[in-house]
Amino acid sequence: MKKTHKIIAVIVAGMLIVGLSIYSIVLNDQKNSLKNQLAAFYQKSFEELMTDMMSLETKLYKLEAASSINQHTMLLMDVWRQAGDTESSIAALPVSYISTSPLTQFMNRTGDYCRSLSKKLAQGEEITKEDMEQIRSLAQSCGEISQNLDEMWKQGYPGEAGFSKDVFMTEGQDTTEGNLDFSNQEYPRLQYDGPFSESTEDKKPQGLGKEEVTIEQAKEAAAKFLEVEIGALTDDSEQNGNIACFGFTGETDGTAFSIYITKEGGQVLWYMSHTDTGITAIPTDEKYESLTKVAQNYLRDKGYGDTEPSYAQFYGGMAVINLAVLQDDVVLYPDLIKVWVDIAKGEAVGIDTNNYLMSHKKRSLKKPELSELQAKKNIHSDIEVENVRLALIPMESGAEILCYEFTGKINDNDFIIYINADTGVEEDILMIKHTNEGTLVM
């Protein structure tokens, strides 16, 4: 009997060893498969960044050769959209925020500047010689960045390590060996009035709070936001720019992420989970509504309250949805937050609160002097109004104006008209464009 028990025990032990070995092999195969998928995703994102920068350079130089208002307008809006695509390519790479934020800011400024020029043309103004000189400067900078990326690629970037997160995240490496760093690149200074112009660089953030946090407190805030253990976070580079912050990296369920917490107030400035979807898809209206709800619920769960969507862009399997915070049912457009939503999974995987932290504060919103009906008399009679709400809009001067926001159609084109809620002045007109890149407001 004892001998039988021993035989059974040996057989069971052998089966257990074989089972564990098979499980180990399967686990290792899954791990290698995930690494290969991530490597392919990072390589694709890097190649898209190269293409985006080359395309931007070309379109900016084309502006010099264009002679008609139509061509200038089309090219300017193309640059604006392309700048958004480039930001997405940068965000898709697991690169330190401190290394890429100067390039992201440059992209913001380039797109915003070209959009402001298109508005000048729409108002009957001309592009000046000074404007063209600045456009040429932008093109040269894009060309330099494009050339640097191309040289890295030709020299075998990223080398034997391949496209892994270590190549991008490791500090102190020579760029020819893999680490991307755009902080030393020289960028042109643009003279214009806009939300990303140099004139706004001295603006103090409004939504941080007054308490300074230690790196340990920042790490606690990051862990709470991500709902992970503090041990899952690794200290990364600090940034001492307009919004100083602590950076942390980590990995959950095989997915790398980066998060930055402000030194003042301990707020989340930026978070990105480097997911690998490998899918580029334009969602249906129903799907877009679903993705928007995902973004809204995500912000509500994270303590930002109720929000309203502004516009969205779709690329790299992501929906980048811009949402504005609500106060007393008034849409606060200066307080925009970007949320990245994985289209295939329907999950929020990233957030950028820079605009929100720069502008957010408790406003004293007085009752409008005009009623909705009185304000409506100041829009074109042919516009079929579909929706109206109160909104606080930012002006290029830095002022904020309470307006009635009328959304409607004329000749099958969608428009948003902003009527000053006190004076009845038509403050702004925006056109909604539904393109393959997303729902854009122009």
C-alpha positions in Angstrom: 0.0 0.0 0.0 2.8 2.4 1.0 4.6 1.5 -2.2 1.5 2.4 -4.2 1.2 5.7 -2.4 4.9 6.5 -3.3 4.4 5.7 -6.9 1.3 7.9 -7.0 3.2 10.7 -5.3 6.1 10.4 -7.8 3.6 10.5 -10.7 1.8 13.5 -9.3 5.1 15.3 -8.6 6.3 14.6 -12.1 3.0 15.9 -13.6 3.4 19.0 -11.4 6.9 19.6 -12.7 5.8 19.1 -16.3 2.8 21.4 -15.7 5.0 24.1 -14.2 7.5 23.8 -17.0 4.8 24.1 -19.6 3.3 27.0 -17.8 6.7 28.7 -17.6 7.2 28.2 -21.3 3.8 29.6 -22.1 4.3 32.5 -19.8 7.7 33.2 -21.4 6.2 33.0 -24.9 3.5 35.4 -23.9 6.1 37.8 -22.4 8.2 37.6 -25.6 5.1 38.1 -27.7 4.1 41.2 -25.7 7.7 42.6 -26.1 7.6 42.0 -29.8 4.2 43.7 -30.1 5.4 46.7 -28.1 8.6 46.9 -30.1 6.6 46.9 -33.4 4.3 49.6 -32.0 7.2 51.8 -30.9 8.9 51.4 -34.2 5.7 52.3 -36.0 5.3 55.4 -33.9 8.8 56.5 -34.5 8.4 56.1 -38.2 5.2 58.1 -38.1 7.0 60.8 -36.2 9.6 60.9 -39.0 6.9 61.1 -41.7 5.0 63.8 -39.7 8.0 66.1 -39.4 8.9 65.7 -43.1 5.2 66.5 -44.0 5.2 69.6 -41.8 8.4 70.9 -43.3 7.0 70.4 -46.9 3.6 72.1 -46.1 5.2 75.1 -44.5 7.5 75.6 -47.4 4.6 75.3 -49.8 3.1 78.3 -48.1 5.9 80.4 -49.6 5.1 79.2 -53.1 1.3 79.6 -52.8 -0.3 82.8 -54.2 -4.0 82.4 -53.6 -6.0 82.8 -50.4 -7.6 79.4 -51.0 -4.2 77.7 -51.1 -2.9 79.6 -48.1 -6.0 78.7 -46.1 -5.9 75.0 -47.0 -2.2 74.7 -46.3 -2.4 76.6 -43.0 -5.2 74.3 -41.8 -3.3 71.3 -43.0 -0.3 72.3 -40.8 -2.7 72.8 -37.9 -4.0 69.2 -38.3 -0.6 67.8 -39.0 0.8 69.4 -35.8 -1.9 67.5 -33.9 -0.9 64.2 -35.6 2.7 64.8 -34.7 1.8 65.3 -31.0 0.1 62.0 -31.1 3.2 60.3 -32.6 5.3 61.8 -29.8 2.8 60.8 -27.1 2.8 57.2 -28.4 6.5 56.8 -27.7 7.5 55.9 -24.1 9.8 58.9 -23.9 10.5 61.1 -20.9 8.1 64.0 -20.7 11.0 66.4 -19.9 12.7 65.3 -23.1 9.7 65.8 -25.4 7.7 68.6 -23.8 9.7 71.3 -25.7 8.8 69.6 -29.0 5.2 69.2 -28.0 5.1 72.9 -27.1 6.6 73.7 -30.5 4.0 71.7 -32.2 1.2 73.4 -30.2 2.6 76.8 -31.2 3.1 75.9 -34.8 -0.4 74.6 -35.2 -1.9 77.5 -33.3 0.0 80.1 -35.2 -1.1 78.7 -38.6 -4.7 78.6 -37.4 -4.4 82.2 -36.3 -3.2 83.1 -39.8 -6.1 81.3 -41.4 -8.4 83.4 -39.2 -6.7 86.6 -40.4 -7.3 85.5 -44.0 -11.0 84.8 -43.2 -11.3 88.3 -41.8 -10.0 89.8 -45.0 -6.5 90.5 -43.7 -3.3 89.5 -45.6 -0.3 87.4 -44.6 2.5 89.9 -44.1 6.2 89.6 -44.9 6.9 89.2 -41.2 4.4 86.2 -41.1 6.2 84.6 -44.1 9.6 85.0 -42.4 8.2 83.2 -39.3 6.7 80.5 -41.4 10.1 80.0 -43.1 11.7 79.8 -39.6 9.1 77.1 -38.6 9.9 75.1 -41.8 13.6 75.3 -41.1 13.1 74.0 -37.5 10.9 71.1 -38.7 13.6 70.3 -41.4 16.3 70.2 -38.7 14.3 67.9 -36.5 13.4 65.7 -39.5 17.0 65.5 -40.6 18.1 64.5 -37.1 15.6 61.8 -36.9 16.5 60.5 -40.4 20.2 60.5 -39.4 19.5 58.5 -36.3 17.5 56.0 -38.4 20.2 55.7 -41.0 22.8 55.0 -38.3 20.8 52.0 -37.1 18.7 53.6 -34.5 17.9 52.2 -31.9 20.8 49.7 -32.3 21.0 46.2 -30.9 18.6 46.9 -28.1 15.7 47.2 -30.6 12.6 49.2 -30.0 12.1 48.6 -26.3 11.0 51.0 -23.6 14.5 51.0 -22.1 15.8 52.6 -25.3 13.5 55.5 -24.9 13.4 55.8 -21.1 17.0 55.4 -20.1 18.6 58.7 -19.1 22.1 59.8 -19.9 22.5 57.8 -23.2 23.9 59.3 -26.3 21.2 60.0 -28.8 22.9 57.9 -31.5 22.5 54.9 -29.1 18.8 55.4 -28.7 17.6 58.0 -26.3 15.3 60.7 -27.8 15.8 64.1 -26.3 14.4 67.3 -27.9 15.1 69.6 -25.0 18.3 71.0 -26.5 16.7 71.7 -29.9 16.5 75.4 -30.8 13.0 76.5 -31.6 11.9 79.8 -33.2 10.1 82.5 -31.1 6.9 83.5 -32.7 5.4 87.0 -32.4 1.6 86.7 -32.4 -1.4 86.7 -30.1 -2.6 83.3 -29.2 -2.9 80.7 -26.4 0.5 79.2 -27.1 2.4 82.4 -28.0 5.5 83.6 -26.1 3.4 86.3 -24.5 1.7 83.6 -22.4 4.9 82.0 -21.1 5.0 84.4 -18.1 1.4 83.4 -17.2 1.2 81.8 -13.8 -0.8 78.6 -13.4 -4.2 79.1 -11.8 -5.2 75.6 -10.9 -2.2 74.1 -9.0 -2.9 75.1 -5.3 -0.4 76.6 -3.0 1.2 73.7 -1.1 4.6 72.4 -2.3 4.8 68.6 -2.3 7.8 66.4 -1.7 8.8 63.7 -4.2 7.4 61.1 -1.8 4.0 62.9 -1.6 4.0 63.3 -5.4 4.6 59.5 -5.8 1.7 58.9 -3.4 -0.5 61.2 -5.6 0.6 59.3 -8.7 -0.1 55.9 -7.2 -3.6 57.1 -6.0 -4.4 58.4 -9.4 -3.3 55.2 -11.2 -4.7 53.0 -8.4 -1.4 51.1 -8.1 1.0 50.4 -5.3 3.7 52.9 -4.6 6.2 50.2 -5.3 5.1 50.0 -8.9 6.5 53.5 -9.5 10.1 54.4 -10.4 11.5 57.9 -10.0 12.2 59.6 -13.4 13.4 63.0 -14.4 12.1 66.2 -12.8 11.0 69.2 -14.9 11.4 72.8 -13.8 9.5 74.6 -16.5 6.4 76.8 -16.3 4.8 74.0 -14.4 7.5 72.2 -12.4 6.8 68.5 -11.8 8.2 65.1 -10.7 8.2 62.3 -13.2 7.6 58.6 -12.5 7.5 55.5 -14.8 6.3 52.0 -14.3 4.5 49.0 -15.7 1.2 47.4 -15.1 0.0 44.2 -16.8 3.0 44.4 -19.1 2.2 47.9 -20.2 4.7 50.8 -19.6 3.4 54.1 -18.4 4.7 57.6 -17.6 3.1 60.1 -15.2 4.1 63.6 -14.1 2.9 65.3 -10.8 3.2 69.0 -10.2 5.6 70.1 -7.5 3.1 72.8 -6.5 -0.2 71.3 -5.5 0.6 67.6 -6.3 -1.7 67.6 -9.4 -1.5 65.3 -12.4 0.0 67.2 -15.3 0.4 64.3 -17.8 -0.1 60.6 -17.9 0.2 58.1 -20.7 -0.1 54.4 -20.8 1.9 53.1 -23.8 -0.6 50.6 -25.1 -0.2 48.8 -28.4 -3.4 48.8 -30.4 -1.9 48.7 -33.9 -5.3 49.9 -35.1 -6.1 53.1 -37.0 -9.8 53.4 -37.2 -12.3 56.2 -37.5 -15.2 55.5 -35.1 -18.9 55.7 -36.1 -21.0 58.5 -34.5 -22.4 55.9 -32.1 -18.9 54.7 -31.2 -17.6 58.3 -30.8 -20.4 59.0 -28.4 -19.4 55.9 -26.5 -15.8 57.0 -26.4 -16.7 60.4 -25.2 -18.7 59.0 -22.3 -15.6 56.9 -21.4 -13.5 60.1 -21.3 -16.2 62.0 -19.3 -16.6 59.2 -16.8 -12.8 58.9 -16.5 -12.5 62.6 -15.6 -15.5 62.4 -13.2 -13.9 59.4 -11.4 -10.6 61.3 -11.2 -12.2 64.3 -9.5 -12.6 66.8 -12.3 -16.4 66.9 -12.2 -18.7 67.1 -15.1 -17.3 68.0 -18.6 -18.5 68.7 -22.1 -16.7 67.5 -25.2 -15.2 70.2 -27.5 -13.5 68.4 -30.4 -11.7 65.1 -31.1 -8.9 63.7 -33.3 -8.3 60.1 -34.2 -5.0 58.5 -35.0 -2.9 55.5 -34.1 -5.9 53.6 -32.7 -6.6 56.5 -30.3 -9.4 59.0 -29.9 -7.9 62.2 -28.4 -11.0 63.9 -26.9 -10.8 67.5 -25.6 -13.3 68.2 -22.8 -14.1 71.4 -21.0 -15.0 71.6 -17.3 -18.5 72.8 -16.3 -19.3 75.3 -13.6 -23.0 76.1 -12.9 -23.9 74.5 -16.3 -21.5 77.0 -18.0 -18.9 75.4 -20.3 -15.4 76.7 -19.3 -13.5 76.4 -22.6 -10.2 77.8 -21.1 -10.1 74.7 -18.8 -9.7 72.1 -21.6 -8.4 68.6 -20.7 -7.2 66.1 -23.3 -8.0 62.5 -22.7 -6.6 59.6 -24.9 -9.1 56.7 -25.3 -8.1 53.4 -26.8 -10.7 53.0 -29.6 -10.5 49.2 -29.7 -10.6 48.6 -25.9 -12.8 51.6 -25.0 -10.4 52.6 -22.1 -8.9 55.9 -21.2 -5.1 55.5 -21.4 -3.8 59.1 -21.2 -4.5 62.6 -20.0 -3.0 66.1 -20.5 -4.1 68.7 -18.0 -1.7 71.5 -19.0 -4.4 74.0 -20.2 -6.7 73.1 -17.2 -3.9 73.8 -14.7 -2.9 77.0 -16.4 -6.5 78.4 -16.3 -8.7 76.6 -13.8 -10.1 78.6 -10.9 -13.5 79.3 -9.4 -15.1 82.0 -11.6 -17.7 84.5 -10.5 -20.3 83.9 -13.2 -23.0 86.6 -13.2 -26.4 86.3 -14.7 -26.4 87.3 -18.5 -27.8 90.7 -19.4 -29.5 89.2 -22.4 -31.9 86.3 -22.5 -31.3 83.3 -24.9 -34.1 84.6 -27.2 -32.5 88.1 -27.3 -29.1 86.7 -28.1 -30.5 84.5 -30.9 -31.7 87.6 -32.8 -28.0 88.4 -33.5 -27.2 85.2 -35.5 -28.0 84.7 -39.1 -31.6 84.0 -39.7 -30.9 81.0 -42.1 -29.0 79.1 -39.4 -31.1 76.1 -38.1 -30.2 76.2 -34.4 -29.8 72.7 -32.9 -28.4 73.5 -29.5 -27.6 76.5 -27.3 -25.8 76.8 -24.0 -23.8 79.3 -22.0 -20.0 79.1 -22.4 -17.0 81.0 -21.2 -14.6 81.5 -24.1 -11.0 82.7 -24.1 -10.0 85.7 -26.2 -6.5 86.2 -27.8 -6.1 89.1 -25.4 -6.3 86.8 -22.5 -9.7 88.0 -21.4 -12.6 85.5 -20.8 -16.1 86.4 -22.1 -19.5 84.8 -21.2 -21.4 83.9 -24.4 -24.3 82.0 -25.7 -23.0 79.2 -27.8 -25.3 78.4 -30.7 -24.7 75.2 -32.6 -26.5 74.9 -35.9 -26.5 74.3 -39.7 -26.6 76.4 -42.8 -26.5 74.7 -46.2 -25.5 71.4 -44.6 -22.5 73.0 -42.9 -22.1 72.9 -39.1 -21.3 76.1 -37.3 -20.8 77.3 -33.7 -21.6 81.0 -33.2 -20.7 82.8 -30.0 -22.9 85.8 -29.0 -21.8 88.0 -26.1 -24.3 87.3 -23.3 -24.2 90.9 -22.2 -23.8 93.0 -25.3 -25.1 90.8 -28.1 -21.9 91.1 -30.1 -21.0 88.2 -32.3 -17.6 87.3 -30.7 -16.6 84.3 -32.8 -17.8 81.9 -35.5 -16.4 78.4 -35.8 -17.0 75.8 -38.4 -17.2 72.1 -37.5 -15.4 69.8 -39.9 -15.9 66.1 -39.9 -12.8 64.5 -41.4 -10.9 61.2 -41.3 -8.7 62.8 -38.6 -11.7 63.6 -36.4 -14.2 66.2 -35.5 -12.3 69.5 -35.9 -13.4 73.0 -34.9 -12.0 75.7 -37.3 
